[in-house]
């Protein structure tokens, strides 16, 4: 598996994994420093192609993100996951993530 770092600057970090020349997974993360002196990284996307799931690719990608967050002296790593996506919830919990809050909605139309 080859690792390819696509973009990294002051506000954005992205990493992709290529396997046998095809895209196996990618992530897009935003780097934040909030007004309450909190530095955190938000994973906007972490995707693994269906042909590469359950092969450790997502776990490896997540570990690379965690390593980057630690080296860059950020406090927290955060993401949003849909309630219906039970496989993703189990995956993130297996990596040590916990539920911080819940976003709710009321459909009007």
C-alpha positions as CSV (number, residue, x, y, z in Angstrom):
1,X,0.0,0.0,0.0
2,X,1.4,3.4,-1.0
3,X,0.7,6.5,1.1
4,X,0.1,9.8,-0.7
5,X,-0.3,13.1,1.1
6,X,-2.4,15.2,-1.2
7,X,-2.7,18.6,0.7
8,X,-1.4,20.0,4.0
9,X,-1.5,23.7,5.0
10,X,-2.4,25.9,7.9
11,X,-6.1,25.0,7.8
12,X,-6.5,21.8,5.9
13,X,-5.0,18.3,6.0
14,X,-5.7,15.5,3.5
15,X,-4.3,12.0,3.1
16,X,-5.1,9.3,0.6
17,X,-4.1,5.7,0.3
18,X,-3.4,4.1,-3.0
19,X,-3.4,0.3,-3.4
20,X,-2.2,-1.3,-6.6
21,X,-2.7,2.0,-8.3
22,X,-6.3,2.6,-7.3
23,X,-7.7,4.9,-4.6
24,X,-8.4,2.8,-1.5
25,X,-9.3,5.6,0.9
26,X,-9.1,9.3,1.6
27,X,-9.6,11.8,4.3
28,X,-10.3,15.5,4.4
29,X,-9.6,17.3,7.8
30,X,-10.0,20.9,8.8
31,X,-7.7,22.4,11.5
32,X,-9.3,24.8,13.9
33,X,-8.3,27.1,16.7
34,X,-11.4,28.3,18.5
35,X,-11.9,31.5,20.4
36,X,-11.9,29.5,23.7
37,X,-8.3,28.5,23.3
38,X,-9.1,25.0,21.9
39,X,-7.2,23.5,19.0
40,X,-9.0,20.7,17.3
41,X,-9.0,18.8,14.0
42,X,-12.3,18.0,12.4
43,X,-12.5,15.0,10.0
44,X,-14.9,16.2,7.3
45,X,-14.6,13.0,5.3
46,X,-13.0,9.6,5.9
47,X,-13.9,7.3,3.1
48,X,-12.8,3.7,2.2
49,X,-13.8,2.2,-1.1
50,X,-16.2,-0.8,-0.9
51,X,-13.5,-3.1,-2.3
52,X,-11.0,-2.2,0.4
53,X,-13.3,-2.2,3.5
54,X,-12.6,-4.6,6.4
55,X,-8.9,-4.9,5.4
56,X,-7.4,-2.4,7.8
57,X,-7.2,0.5,5.3
58,X,-9.6,2.8,7.3
59,X,-7.8,2.0,10.6
60,X,-4.4,2.8,9.1
61,X,-5.7,6.0,7.6
62,X,-7.2,7.0,11.0
63,X,-3.9,6.3,12.8
64,X,-2.1,8.5,10.3
65,X,-4.5,11.3,11.1
66,X,-4.1,10.8,14.8
67,X,-0.3,10.9,14.4
68,X,-0.6,14.2,12.5
69,X,-2.9,15.7,15.2
70,X,-0.5,14.7,18.0
71,X,2.6,16.0,16.1
72,X,0.8,19.3,15.4
73,X,-0.1,19.8,19.0
74,X,-3.9,19.9,18.6
75,X,-6.1,19.0,21.6
76,X,-8.9,16.9,20.0
77,X,-9.9,15.0,16.9
78,X,-13.6,15.3,16.0
79,X,-16.0,14.1,13.4
80,X,-19.7,13.7,12.6
81,X,-21.3,10.3,11.8
82,X,-24.9,9.7,10.8
83,X,-27.0,7.8,13.3
84,X,-28.1,5.2,10.7
85,X,-24.5,4.4,9.9
86,X,-24.0,1.7,12.6
87,X,-20.9,0.2,10.9
88,X,-19.1,3.6,11.0
89,X,-20.2,4.2,14.6
90,X,-18.8,0.8,15.6
91,X,-15.6,1.5,13.7
92,X,-15.0,4.8,15.3
93,X,-15.8,3.5,18.8
94,X,-13.3,0.6,18.2
95,X,-10.7,3.4,17.6
96,X,-11.4,5.0,21.0
97,X,-13.8,7.8,19.9
98,X,-16.7,8.6,22.1
99,X,-20.0,10.5,21.6
100,X,-19.6,14.2,22.4
101,X,-22.9,15.6,21.4
102,X,-25.9,14.9,19.2
103,X,-27.2,17.1,16.4
104,X,-31.0,17.0,16.1
105,X,-33.5,18.3,13.6
106,X,-37.2,18.9,13.1
107,X,-38.3,18.4,9.5
108,X,-40.8,21.1,8.6
109,X,-41.5,20.5,4.9
